[in-house]
Amino acid sequence: GVMSAFLFSRSLVESKYLKVPGSSYTTEGKYFVNQLEYTLYNKTNEDQVVKIQLLSHDNSIVEMYVGDNNLPLNKGEIIQGKFYLKIPQSEVKSYKELIVVGLVDENGKVIDKYETSFSSPYK
């Protein structure tokens, strides 16, 4: 069993999140908002439906530019898109906040994680 557990710990779906070039943070009510681009790569032989979720900040909101946050990702496929990430101002401690964005499968299991930074006003 040890060997198979090891094989599955390497990510089978790769995810990457980068700030939309030229975009800055905006403020919306009690939230700071950043625009991010995602690239997801399904390295498995199975079609999946995944969801983007911020793991580092509890009360954050992920809002897609288009459609909803249930992304069909077919086997071997690479998809890209954009979303708004909203974090309550009270949870943002730094103007270059470290965030951990997770990719979650249909069972709510985190299948990949990516660290990046979130911009907010320089305090």
N, C-alpha and C positions, 0 to 999 in steps of 0.2 A: 504493500500500500504506500510505502514512503516514496517510492519512485514516481508513482502516478500523481501523488499530491504535488511533487516537485514540478512535474510537467505542466500542471495547471496553474502554478503560481506565476508563470510568465504570462503576460497579458496576451489574450487572444484577439482582443479588439484594442487597437491603439487609438488614443485620442490626443488631440493637441488643440490648445486654445490660445489665440493671440489677439492682441488689441487690434481693432480695425484701424488701418493706417490713417493718420491724420485726425483721428477722433480724440476728443478730450472727455473728461468726465462731465456729467451734467447733474443738476440737483432736481429731484422730483419729490415734493413733499418732504417726508422725513428720510428719504433715501438719496444716496449717491448712486449714479448710474454710469456704467461703462459699457461700451459696445465691443463685443468680442466675436471673432470668427472661429468656427470650429472645423476641424478636419477629423473625420472618423474613418478608420480602416478596419474592416472585418476580415481577420486572417483565418477565420474558421470555415468549415464546410456547411455551416448552418445559417439560415436567414434568422435575423434577430430584430427585436424592436427594443430600442434603448432610449434612455432619458438622461438629460444633463442635469446634474444637481451639484450645488455648492456644498462641499463637506465641511468647510472651515468656519462658516458663519451660519448660525441657526436660522435666522429669520429672513434669509435672502430670497429673492424672487428671480427665476429665470424666465424671460419672456422672449419668445421667438419673433424675428422680423416677420416671418410668414409661417402659417400653420401652427400646430401645437407641438409640445415637447414630448412627442412619442415618435421617434425617428425610425422608420423601417430601414434596416441596414442588411442588404442581401449578402450572401456569402461572397467573399473576394472583392466586395465593393468598397469604394472610397467615396464618401459624401462630404460636402462642405456646405456651410451656411453661416448665418449670423444670428446673434441674440443679444438682448439687453440683459445685463446682470445688475440687479438692484440690491444694495446692502444698506440696512439702516445706518444712518450717520453715527448713531451711538455705538455701533459695533466696529466702526472703522477707526483704528488707533493711529494710523500712519498715512502719510500722503502717498506712500508706495506700499500699500498693505499686501502682505503675502497671503495668497488665497490658494485653496486646494479645490480644484474642480473635479468632480467625479462623474463617471459614466455608470449608469445603473441599468441592470437588465430587467426583464419583465417581472422577475420575482423580487425586485428591490435590492438585489445583491450588487455591490460595487464591483465592477469588472475592470475598471481602469481609473487611474488618478493622474492628475497633471497639476504641477505647481506653477503659478505665474503671479504677476503683481496686479493690483487694482489701484487705479489713480483716484485721488481725492484732493481737496484743497490743501496747500502747504500751510500747516499750522505754525 
